Amino acid sequence: MEVLWLFDRDGKGFITAVELAGCMAKMGHPLAHKELRELMREADFDGDGVISFSEFSSIMAKLSMDFLGVSFSTY
């Protein structure tokens, strides 16, 4: 949950596209407008235009599983 607050700069409990783009840029991964739209579309399951805590948690779990799968397959 602490990671969500790194992205949720205004503390409203969800991540906007602007917040996501800003955090990604600060982490050295600036997103093109098209990439940002695609990422928001993938993460925003209910289509309300923001990423909620549950949506964020689901995406992080999937990314973790993908990462672990790649790690295990290389050894």
Beta strands, then each sheet from edge to edge (+ up, - down):
strand 1: 14-15
strand 2: 51-52
sheet 1: 1+ 2-
end
